[in-house]
């Protein structure tokens, strides 16, 4: 699962004759009346192109559609996206990119499922790593294996194994990555100081988190030491995060049985129950993804588990003071965790696209999301455009897509350091204590939904029994896994 705060409601943008519109856009090639958005195959004439493993011909005439343009609440990103479309138009003058406003389907599992059932996706459509089974089961995604290589997608061979695993199924490639992350402990340095804690030494064990949360909550004024999720599939998502940190597993190694009804699973729920009793967490857990951010942004929460882009969302979208936040490794049983949940976002390609539409979408996604120094990696431009009312959070300790020694990663890290706008020293505890990534489980969204109930009960029901809660969840999850 990925709760990406950088993509919310999107306004109308028009740049260099390339439309970003609110309507569902056709992804049809101009040479055919049939298009990818309809799910039907192109006309088969020469202008449709061929799957030859080569980049798009720069003279090809083709129209494509894609969702996920940046939101109206991110003026700087909206402007740079339009600027990138214009630059892409110079490279491919006859390609028209219809960029559909992002309306949050991927952040709302029922909306995302409804989109797949209605088969009304754009030519390339945004999804989380965890959506892979659902997307492939829908029959709407096309195999793009014949189109991706180091020539069409420079750095393809350098992508991290964990990233490729989420792009592929059965040896075939179905999607391209646009984000990759691991989780850590986000914390409010100002509240740490006020509570007599060292802001340069965040807690590295869950015992320390519990003790520090109680001290922070004792400050009063509606301040909560720690907050956690309980609904919208985010409760189960954080359960998995905390379970992984203790060395537990969501499912068996063969992926066929639940494995979370364990000592580690019980520890997760019991810890939250204890923190609720001693005041370390508030009376009302967080019911959905976006509800976590207002109290974090206004200095009412001391600690929260999340990826580095939590800080990006707080600064760029919520207008929070960038100096407030530090980041450390996710806590473990006796020190930094044994594993941390990894996740990310991808673009799938809708069945029915012509070869040239697939090539054009690969070219645009590569330009905007996978090229160091361009698109989302143009940190110098983002810094130049930043202002008081249009902040840019540059310098996050975010993991990217490529092997650490690759040319791509080397350039990204150099550019990131040069253009940083954030206090990068405040993230040293996270950077200096890397935790091995743990991939999300099969049928993750369905499993997370089941575990929401256990998380909510642990934080609200004084009589909740962790063993019983996990036993009930285990039965439901085993049924889900049996049907995969």
VEXLO-677596 format. One line per field, with one value per residue (C-alpha): chain; residue in one letter; residue number from 1; x, y, z negated. Coordinates in nm, 3 decimals, padded with zeros to 5 digits. Layout:
<recs>
chain <- (A,...)
res <- (A,...)
n <- (NUM,...)
X <- (X,...)
Y <- (Y,...)
Z <- (Z,...)
</recs>
This chain:
<recs>
chain <- (A,A,A,A,A,A,A,A,A,A,A,A,A,A,A,A,A,A,A,A,A,A,A,A,A,A,A,A,A,A,A,A,A,A,A,A,A,A,A,A,A,A,A,A,A,A,A,A,A,A,A,A,A,A,A,A,A,A,A,A,A,A,A,A,A,A,A,A,A,A,A,A,A,A,A,A,A,A,A,A,A,A,A,A,A,A,A,A,A,A,A,A,A,A,A,A,A,A,A,A,A,A,A,A,A,A,A,A,A,A,A,A,A,A,A,A,A,A,A,A,A,A,A,A,A,A,A,A,A,A,A,A,A,A,A,A,A,A,A,A,A,A,A,A,A,A,A,A,A,A,A,A,A,A,A,A,A,A,A,A,A,A,A,A,A,A,A,A,A,A,A,A,A,A,A,A,A,A,A,A,A,A,A,A,A,A,A,A,A,A,A,A,A,A,A,A,A,A,A,A,A,A,A,A,A,A,A,A,A,A,A,A,A,A,A,A,A,A,A,A,A,A,A,A,A,A,A,A,A,A,A,A,A,A,A,A,A,A,A,A,A,A,A,A,A,A,A,A,A,A,A,A,A,A,A,A,A,A,A,A,A,A,A,A,A,A,A,A,A,A,A,A,A,A,A,A,A,A,A,A,A,A,A,A,A,A,A,A,A,A,A,A,A,A,A,A,A,A,A,A,A,A,A,A,A,A,A,A,A,A,A,A,A,A,A,A,A,A,A,A,A,A,A,A,A,A,A,A,A,A,A,A,A,A,A,A,A,A,A,A,A,A,A,A,A,A,A,A,A,A,A,A,A,A,A,A,A,A,A,A,A,A,A,A,A,A,A,A,A,A,A,A,A,A,A,A,A,A,A,A,A,A,A,A,A,A,A,A,A,A,A,A,A,A,A,A,A,A,A,A,A,A,A,A,A,A,A,A,A,A,A,A,A,A,A,A,A,A,A,A,A,A,A,A,A,A,A,A,A,A,A,A,A,A,A,A,A,A,A,A,A,A,A,A,A,A,A,A,A,A,A,A,A,A,A,A,A,A,A,A,A,A,A,A,A,A,A,A,A,A,A,A,A,A,A,A,A,A,A,A,A,A,A,A)
res <- (X,X,X,X,X,X,X,X,X,X,X,X,X,X,X,X,X,X,X,X,X,X,X,X,X,X,X,X,X,X,X,X,X,X,X,X,X,X,X,X,X,X,X,X,X,X,X,X,X,X,X,X,X,X,X,X,X,X,X,X,X,X,X,X,X,X,X,X,X,X,X,X,X,X,X,X,X,X,X,X,X,X,X,X,X,X,X,X,X,X,X,X,X,X,X,X,X,X,X,X,X,X,X,X,X,X,X,X,X,X,X,X,X,X,X,X,X,X,X,X,X,X,X,X,X,X,X,X,X,X,X,X,X,X,X,X,X,X,X,X,X,X,X,X,X,X,X,X,X,X,X,X,X,X,X,X,X,X,X,X,X,X,X,X,X,X,X,X,X,X,X,X,X,X,X,X,X,X,X,X,X,X,X,X,X,X,X,X,X,X,X,X,X,X,X,X,X,X,X,X,X,X,X,X,X,X,X,X,X,X,X,X,X,X,X,X,X,X,X,X,X,X,X,X,X,X,X,X,X,X,X,X,X,X,X,X,X,X,X,X,X,X,X,X,X,X,X,X,X,X,X,X,X,X,X,X,X,X,X,X,X,X,X,X,X,X,X,X,X,X,X,X,X,X,X,X,X,X,X,X,X,X,X,X,X,X,X,X,X,X,X,X,X,X,X,X,X,X,X,X,X,X,X,X,X,X,X,X,X,X,X,X,X,X,X,X,X,X,X,X,X,X,X,X,X,X,X,X,X,X,X,X,X,X,X,X,X,X,X,X,X,X,X,X,X,X,X,X,X,X,X,X,X,X,X,X,X,X,X,X,X,X,X,X,X,X,X,X,X,X,X,X,X,X,X,X,X,X,X,X,X,X,X,X,X,X,X,X,X,X,X,X,X,X,X,X,X,X,X,X,X,X,X,X,X,X,X,X,X,X,X,X,X,X,X,X,X,X,X,X,X,X,X,X,X,X,X,X,X,X,X,X,X,X,X,X,X,X,X,X,X,X,X,X,X,X,X,X,X,X,X,X,X,X,X,X,X,X,X,X,X,X,X,X,X,X,X,X,X,X,X,X,X,X,X,X,X,X,X,X,X,X,X,X)
n <- (1,2,3,4,5,6,7,8,9,10,11,12,13,14,15,16,17,18,19,20,21,22,23,24,25,26,27,28,29,30,31,32,33,34,35,36,37,38,39,40,41,42,43,44,45,46,47,48,49,50,51,52,53,54,55,56,57,58,59,60,61,62,63,64,65,66,67,68,69,70,71,72,73,74,75,76,77,78,79,80,81,82,83,84,85,86,87,88,89,90,91,92,93,94,95,96,97,98,99,100,101,102,103,104,105,106,107,108,109,110,111,112,113,114,115,116,117,118,119,120,121,122,123,124,125,126,127,128,129,130,131,132,133,134,135,136,137,138,139,140,141,142,143,144,145,146,147,148,149,150,151,152,153,154,155,156,157,158,159,160,161,162,163,164,165,166,167,168,169,170,171,172,173,174,175,176,177,178,179,180,181,182,183,184,185,186,187,188,189,190,191,192,193,194,195,196,197,198,199,200,201,202,203,204,205,206,207,208,209,210,211,212,213,214,215,216,217,218,219,220,221,222,223,224,225,226,227,228,229,230,231,232,233,234,235,236,237,238,239,240,241,242,243,244,245,246,247,248,249,250,251,252,253,254,255,256,257,258,259,260,261,262,263,264,265,266,267,268,269,270,271,272,273,274,275,276,277,278,279,280,281,282,283,284,285,286,287,288,289,290,291,292,293,294,295,296,297,298,299,300,301,302,303,304,305,306,307,308,309,310,311,312,313,314,315,316,317,318,319,320,321,322,323,324,325,326,327,328,329,330,331,332,333,334,335,336,337,338,339,340,341,342,343,344,345,346,347,348,349,350,351,352,353,354,355,356,357,358,359,360,361,362,363,364,365,366,367,368,369,370,371,372,373,374,375,376,377,378,379,380,381,382,383,384,385,386,387,388,389,390,391,392,393,394,395,396,397,398,399,400,401,402,403,404,405,406,407,408,409,410,411,412,413,414,415,416,417,418,419,420,421,422,423,424,425,426,427,428,429,430,431,432,433,434,435,436,437,438,439,440,441,442,443,444,445,446,447,448,449,450,451,452,453,454,455,456,457,458,459,460,461,462,463,464,465,466,467,468,469,470,471,472,473,474,475,476,477,478,479,480,481,482,483,484)
X <- (00.000,00.107,-00.070,00.080,-00.002,00.141,-00.152,-00.493,-00.761,-00.633,-00.718,-00.727,-00.392,-00.319,00.039,00.179,-00.136,-00.123,-00.442,-00.479,-00.855,-01.119,-01.291,-01.205,-00.966,-00.934,-00.606,-00.671,-00.407,-00.501,-00.472,-00.751,-01.095,-01.035,-00.838,-00.691,-00.955,-01.223,-01.024,-01.047,-00.756,-00.616,-00.689,-00.364,-00.239,00.122,00.063,-00.023,00.341,00.496,00.623,00.987,01.156,01.262,01.177,00.893,00.976,01.006,00.789,00.505,00.158,-00.022,-00.258,-00.230,-00.408,-00.280,-00.408,-00.222,-00.144,-00.049,-00.310,-00.447,-00.310,00.043,00.085,00.457,00.415,00.122,00.333,00.634,00.415,00.288,00.644,00.749,00.466,00.591,00.949,00.823,00.637,00.971,01.104,00.784,00.606,00.323,00.237,-00.066,-00.076,-00.422,-00.348,-00.656,-00.700,-00.625,-00.937,-00.802,-00.937,-00.614,-00.628,-00.984,-00.993,-01.369,-01.328,-01.031,-01.220,-01.518,-01.292,-01.157,-01.504,-01.626,-01.316,-01.286,-00.915,-00.695,-00.437,-00.183,-00.339,-00.189,-00.194,-00.012,00.226,-00.044,-00.301,-00.118,-00.341,-00.659,-00.542,-00.425,-00.742,-00.948,-00.803,-00.747,-00.365,-00.147,00.188,00.454,00.753,00.828,00.857,01.084,01.461,01.763,01.710,01.347,01.383,01.743,01.834,01.578,01.843,01.950,01.608,01.603,01.475,01.197,01.080,01.087,00.898,00.606,00.622,00.615,00.408,00.498,00.808,00.609,00.624,00.293,00.382,00.646,00.739,00.698,00.766,00.935,00.965,01.041,00.894,01.047,00.949,00.838,00.857,00.807,01.141,00.981,00.756,01.056,01.238,00.935,00.898,01.265,01.363,01.665,01.542,01.861,01.800,01.452,01.338,01.466,01.254,00.879,00.931,01.098,00.817,00.561,00.755,00.824,00.464,00.339,00.581,00.472,00.102,00.162,00.234,-00.144,-00.324,-00.465,-00.120,-00.090,00.242,00.171,-00.105,-00.200,-00.450,-00.765,-00.963,-00.974,-00.726,-00.464,-00.507,-00.407,-00.131,00.024,-00.033,00.184,00.446,00.470,00.461,00.749,00.947,00.933,01.040,00.690,00.524,00.184,00.168,00.357,00.655,00.444,00.180,-00.100,-00.168,-00.189,00.116,00.035,-00.144,00.191,00.370,00.479,00.124,-00.009,00.267,00.156,-00.202,-00.113,00.129,-00.142,-00.387,-00.130,-00.057,-00.428,-00.456,-00.153,-00.247,00.030,-00.226,-00.553,-00.904,-00.986,-00.755,-00.710,-00.990,-00.840,-00.523,-00.565,-00.703,-00.352,-00.204,-00.387,-00.280,00.074,00.096,-00.032,00.208,-00.046,00.124,00.469,00.533,00.391,00.503,00.538,00.749,00.965,00.697,00.485,00.718,00.673,00.295,00.313,00.536,00.404,00.034,-00.038,00.200,00.374,00.705,00.978,01.205,00.965,01.015,01.283,01.296,01.446,01.442,01.125,01.158,01.208,01.196,01.543,01.677,01.614,01.373,01.466,01.259,01.058,00.762,00.839,00.588,00.530,00.332,00.325,00.153,-00.026,-00.110,-00.464,-00.537,-00.627,-00.354,-00.168,00.208,00.277,00.049,00.241,00.572,00.451,00.330,00.662,00.845,00.635,00.655,01.031,01.068,00.853,00.930,01.240,01.506,01.756,01.761,01.419,01.058,01.021,01.402,01.460,01.541,01.717,01.403,01.184,01.412,01.412,01.033,00.987,00.862,00.688,00.346,00.474,00.711,00.917,01.030,01.367,01.614,01.395,01.584,01.370,01.478,01.447,01.429,01.785,02.080,02.287,02.594,02.404,02.468,02.104,02.119,02.454,02.315,01.993,02.176,02.418,02.136,01.930,02.210,02.291,01.933,01.807,01.554,01.488,01.706,01.862,02.064,01.736,01.691,02.036,01.899,01.696,01.974,02.243,02.035,01.906,01.656,01.608,01.288,00.997,00.761,00.388,00.190,-00.025,-00.381,-00.250,-00.548,-00.788,-00.568,-00.532,-00.909,-00.949,-00.682,-00.846,-01.093,-00.822,-00.633,-00.945,-01.046,-00.700,-00.711,-01.076,-01.202,-01.068,-01.162,-01.009,-00.824,-00.535,-00.536,-00.908,-00.885,-00.602,-00.772,-01.080,-00.867,-00.666,-00.976,-01.085,-00.740,-00.694,-01.015,-00.893,-00.558,-00.728,-00.914,-00.606)
Y <- (00.000,00.348,00.655,00.915,01.261,01.427,01.332,01.467,01.673,01.820,02.148,02.228,02.289,02.351,02.382,02.397,02.247,01.942,01.907,01.807,01.777,01.663,01.434,01.074,01.103,00.887,00.706,00.631,00.672,00.933,00.661,00.452,00.510,00.228,00.302,00.173,00.331,00.123,-00.194,-00.272,-00.345,-00.086,-00.106,-00.284,-00.041,00.074,00.388,00.167,00.059,-00.277,-00.441,-00.446,-00.353,-00.015,00.336,00.530,00.690,01.063,01.135,00.900,01.051,00.910,01.016,00.869,00.910,00.880,00.964,01.097,01.457,01.662,01.831,02.182,02.197,02.163,02.465,02.413,02.050,02.139,02.399,02.171,01.890,02.124,02.235,01.871,01.805,02.094,01.960,01.614,01.771,01.893,01.537,01.390,01.671,01.449,01.286,01.423,01.343,01.363,01.372,01.299,01.475,01.253,01.199,00.965,00.627,00.449,00.585,00.455,00.076,00.063,00.341,00.166,-00.163,00.013,00.169,-00.173,-00.327,-00.044,-00.083,00.295,00.328,00.566,00.419,00.409,00.398,00.449,00.173,00.063,-00.234,-00.407,-00.376,-00.617,-00.920,-00.719,-00.541,-00.860,-01.045,-00.769,-00.862,-00.495,-00.487,-00.568,-00.747,-00.492,-00.727,-00.684,-00.308,-00.260,-00.287,-00.064,00.105,00.203,00.249,00.338,00.179,-00.101,-00.365,-00.165,-00.165,-00.315,-00.675,-00.568,-00.311,-00.554,-00.812,-00.570,-00.484,-00.845,-01.160,-01.501,-01.357,-01.095,-00.718,-00.535,-00.200,00.069,00.210,00.575,00.555,00.321,00.358,00.197,00.307,00.464,00.666,01.024,01.238,01.596,01.732,02.027,01.799,01.580,01.882,01.995,01.644,01.634,01.386,01.409,01.504,01.362,01.020,00.892,00.568,00.250,-00.002,-00.026,-00.013,00.325,00.440,00.354,00.536,00.842,00.859,00.878,01.165,01.358,01.307,01.436,01.779,01.820,02.064,01.788,01.650,01.276,01.094,00.842,00.793,00.490,00.381,00.177,00.177,00.222,-00.068,00.155,-00.015,-00.349,-00.180,-00.043,-00.375,-00.533,-00.260,-00.313,-00.691,-00.680,-00.463,-00.738,-01.010,-01.147,-01.242,-01.168,-01.495,-01.823,-01.847,-02.015,-01.741,-01.988,-01.937,-01.650,-01.626,-01.314,-01.500,-01.524,-01.389,-01.089,-01.024,-01.033,-00.796,-00.539,-00.534,-00.557,-00.267,-00.046,-00.151,-00.064,00.273,00.351,00.274,00.480,00.773,00.737,00.736,00.923,00.795,00.799,00.615,00.743,00.601,00.663,00.769,01.146,01.191,01.138,01.456,01.755,01.673,01.595,01.924,02.129,01.980,01.766,01.429,01.320,01.005,00.824,00.535,00.634,00.670,00.980,01.133,01.185,01.479,01.593,01.595,01.780,02.052,02.090,02.023,02.097,02.394,02.254,02.391,02.178,02.221,02.028,01.680,01.420,01.062,00.750,00.379,00.190,00.056,-00.311,-00.545,-00.478,-00.213,-00.100,-00.333,-00.654,-00.549,-00.256,-00.265,-00.154,-00.037,00.197,00.304,00.188,00.255,-00.031,-00.025,-00.090,-00.378,-00.267,-00.008,-00.002,-00.066,00.303,00.401,00.166,00.306,00.665,00.596,00.430,00.733,00.977,00.775,00.737,01.113,01.220,00.955,00.751,00.986,01.145,01.523,01.526,01.529,01.430,01.416,01.775,01.892,02.209,02.329,02.241,02.441,02.741,02.744,02.707,03.002,03.072,02.990,02.717,02.508,02.224,01.942,01.843,01.624,01.344,01.023,00.836,00.510,00.518,00.249,00.160,-00.026,00.205,00.180,00.246,00.563,00.657,00.641,00.817,01.113,01.127,01.134,01.403,01.621,01.567,01.679,01.985,02.111,02.018,02.254,02.034,01.995,01.667,01.627,01.566,01.242,01.100,00.841,00.695,00.718,00.581,00.279,00.115,-00.163,-00.455,-00.407,-00.649,-00.677,-00.652,-00.978,-01.130,-00.995,-00.718,-00.484,-00.762,-00.871,-00.514,-00.469,-00.774,-00.652,-00.307,-00.461,-00.595,-00.265,-00.065,-00.297,-00.291,00.088,00.137,-00.171,-00.202,-00.570,-00.659,-00.992,-00.985,-01.365,-01.375,-01.081,-01.244,-01.582,-01.433,-01.248,-01.563,-01.756,-01.480,-01.436,-01.809,-01.807,-01.512,-01.678,-02.005,-01.819,-01.657)
Z <- (00.000,00.071,-00.068,00.161,00.035,00.343,00.563,00.470,00.649,00.975,01.148,01.519,01.684,02.049,02.172,02.524,02.668,02.438,02.239,01.876,01.848,01.602,01.849,01.920,02.212,02.518,02.561,02.925,03.189,03.445,03.707,03.560,03.413,03.169,02.855,02.535,02.312,02.481,02.433,02.805,03.034,03.272,03.642,03.720,03.984,04.007,03.801,03.500,03.478,03.391,03.072,03.180,02.850,02.984,02.856,03.012,03.346,03.274,03.578,03.480,03.446,03.145,02.865,02.516,02.183,01.829,01.481,01.177,01.276,00.965,00.752,00.729,00.375,00.516,00.735,00.791,00.897,01.122,01.301,01.342,01.475,01.744,01.814,01.853,02.095,02.303,02.297,02.391,02.684,02.821,02.819,02.961,03.149,03.274,02.943,02.757,02.385,02.229,01.856,01.651,01.318,01.024,00.815,00.552,00.665,00.576,00.220,00.181,00.235,00.316,00.575,00.730,00.749,00.904,01.168,01.264,01.277,01.500,01.723,01.752,01.678,01.871,02.111,01.827,01.482,01.138,00.875,00.562,00.549,00.345,00.624,00.855,00.807,00.836,01.151,01.322,01.220,01.384,01.723,01.803,01.788,02.088,02.086,02.185,02.168,02.538,02.493,02.190,02.195,02.131,02.468,02.416,02.039,01.944,01.612,01.647,01.572,01.263,01.096,00.748,00.726,00.490,00.742,01.036,00.832,00.809,01.180,01.292,01.267,01.405,01.568,01.758,01.702,01.660,01.504,01.453,01.110,01.017,00.643,00.396,00.020,-00.312,-00.644,-00.952,-01.259,-01.186,-01.498,-01.614,-01.738,-01.916,-02.124,-02.204,-02.346,-02.547,-02.692,-02.793,-02.519,-02.289,-01.938,-01.786,-01.942,-01.856,-02.022,-01.857,-02.050,-02.101,-02.478,-02.429,-02.199,-02.466,-02.738,-02.522,-02.400,-02.759,-02.834,-02.525,-02.596,-02.949,-02.797,-02.769,-02.543,-02.322,-02.240,-02.170,-02.198,-01.922,-01.668,-01.462,-01.200,-01.252,-00.925,-00.551,-00.507,-00.674,-01.012,-00.866,-00.669,-00.989,-01.165,-00.894,-00.939,-01.313,-01.277,-01.027,-01.266,-01.528,-01.287,-01.238,-00.910,-00.762,-00.567,-00.544,-00.312,-00.044,-00.071,-00.140,-00.512,-00.760,-00.987,-01.191,-01.473,-01.650,-01.953,-01.745,-01.624,-01.978,-02.086,-01.826,-01.952,-02.320,-02.285,-02.136,-02.406,-02.673,-02.513,-02.505,-02.878,-02.980,-02.758,-02.502,-02.222,-02.202,-02.262,-01.891,-01.650,-01.295,-01.074,-00.728,-00.549,-00.523,-00.876,-01.018,-00.875,-01.029,-01.387,-01.271,-01.083,-01.377,-01.632,-01.815,-01.759,-01.874,-01.668,-01.366,-01.144,-00.780,-00.469,-00.406,-00.184,-00.497,-00.560,-00.200,-00.241,-00.572,-00.428,-00.073,-00.120,-00.487,-00.514,-00.822,-00.950,-00.789,-01.091,-01.315,-01.182,-01.231,-01.109,-01.260,-01.182,-01.256,-01.614,-01.690,-01.987,-02.125,-01.888,-01.530,-01.355,-01.175,-00.875,-00.745,-00.511,-00.157,00.099,00.385,00.689,01.050,01.380,01.554,01.925,02.036,02.267,02.620,02.667,02.998,02.995,03.055,02.767,02.536,02.661,02.615,02.261,02.174,02.315,02.109,01.786,01.833,01.893,01.599,01.337,01.424,01.562,01.320,01.364,01.534,01.421,01.056,01.027,01.142,00.790,00.905,01.082,00.785,00.558,00.795,00.806,00.432,00.231,-00.097,00.045,00.278,00.065,00.210,-00.018,00.132,-00.054,-00.185,-00.268,-00.019,00.138,00.513,00.781,00.875,00.728,00.503,00.729,01.053,01.256,01.205,00.827,00.815,01.007,00.807,00.473,00.594,00.728,00.414,00.184,00.395,00.407,00.060,-00.099,-00.402,-00.715,-00.600,-00.922,-01.104,-00.910,-00.994,-01.241,-00.953,-00.693,-00.924,-01.030,-00.711,-00.774,-00.531,-00.326,-00.358,-00.063,-00.116,-00.137,00.139,00.153,-00.069,-00.048,-00.143,-00.432,-00.555,-00.554,-00.778,-01.022,-01.048,-01.293,-01.522,-01.521,-01.599,-01.882,-02.040,-02.062,-02.164,-02.351,-02.705,-02.707,-02.373,-02.364,-02.109,-02.075,-01.996,-01.757,-01.564,-01.566,-01.402,-01.151,-01.076,-00.971,-00.734,-00.583,-00.526,-00.325,-00.120,-00.051,00.045,00.317,00.470)
</recs>
